[in-house]
Structure formats: structure tokens, C-alpha cells
Amino acid sequence: MYSVTNEEARKAGYLFETIEGCDLDPAAQVTLAGLLKATEMGRINRSDIVLLNLTGGGRKRIVKEGMVRPVKPDLVLHEAKK
């Protein structure tokens, strides 16, 4: 586990979006920045196999393409009146 700055996280997110064409959720940006830092520090070798689950990707595209729509809940619970 490594601490990263907001700027490091943003840079990692930008790098991923540039290479993969998909934006990342801020938490995933932090995760990727931590992996990059570990690699830079020599804790992870370029030949090592690492599985990184990056979630929340593609929000910008979903909003841009208008795929966001409100969904009404099936059930709404209200607090009982006293």
C-alpha cells in the first residue's frame, strides 16, 4: 500500500484514459497510481504479473452519449410516524 497525491492519481487516470480510451473512477485512479509508484520504486518488476481490478470506468462516455436515465425504485420505505 502506497500513499499517492491527488495529482499522481489524476496523472495515472489520464495515462490510462490516453492508452485504453476509458476514463477511471477516482478510487481506481488512486489504485493505479499506487501500482505505478510501486513499479517506480522497484517493488514490482516489469516481468511480474499483476491483476488490477479498475472499477467505475466509462462514466464520461455514458454521460456524453446520454445513456444516463433516472430509475424509479420498486419500493420506498418511509419512517413510521410517532
For each residue, the residues with C-beta under 8 A, 3 or more apart:
1: 34
2: 34 37 38 41
3:
4: 8 9 12 30 33 34 37
5: 8 9
6: 9 10
7: 10 11
8: 4 5 11 12 33 36 37
9: 4 5 6 12 13 26 29 30 32 33
10: 6 7 13 14 29
11: 7 8 14 15 33
12: 4 8 9 15 16 29 30 32 33 36
13: 9 10 16 17 23 24 26 28 29 32
14: 10 11 17 18
15: 11 12 18 19 32 36
16: 12 13 19 20 22 23 24 29 32 54
17: 13 14 20 21 22 23 24
18: 14 15
19: 15 16
20: 16 17
21: 17
22: 16 17 57 58 61
23: 13 16 17 57 58 59 60 61
24: 13 16 17 28 29 32 54 56 57
25: 28 29 54 55 56 57 59
26: 9 13 29 30 56
27: 30 31 55 56
28: 13 24 25 31 32 54 55 56 57
29: 9 10 12 13 16 24 25 26 32 33
30: 4 9 12 26 27 33 34
31: 27 28 34 35 52 54
32: 9 12 13 15 16 24 28 29 35 36 52 54
33: 4 8 9 11 12 29 30 36 37
34: 1 2 4 30 31 37 38
35: 31 32 38 39 44 50 52
36: 8 12 15 32 33 39 40
37: 2 4 8 33 34 40 41
38: 2 34 35 41 43 44
39: 35 36 42 43 44 46
40: 36 37
41: 2 37 38
42: 39 45
43: 38 39
44: 35 38 39 48 50
45: 42 48
46: 39
47:
48: 44 45
49:
50: 35 44
51:
52: 31 32 35
53:
54: 16 24 25 28 31 32 57
55: 25 27 28
56: 24 25 26 27 28 59
57: 22 23 24 25 28 54
58: 22 23 61 62
59: 23 25 56 62 63
60: 23 63 64
61: 22 23 58 64 65
62: 58 59 65 67 68
63: 59 60 66 67 68
64: 60 61
65: 61 62
66: 63
67: 62 63
68: 62 63
69:
70:
71:
72:
73: 76
74:
75:
76: 73
77:
78:
79:
80:
81:
82:
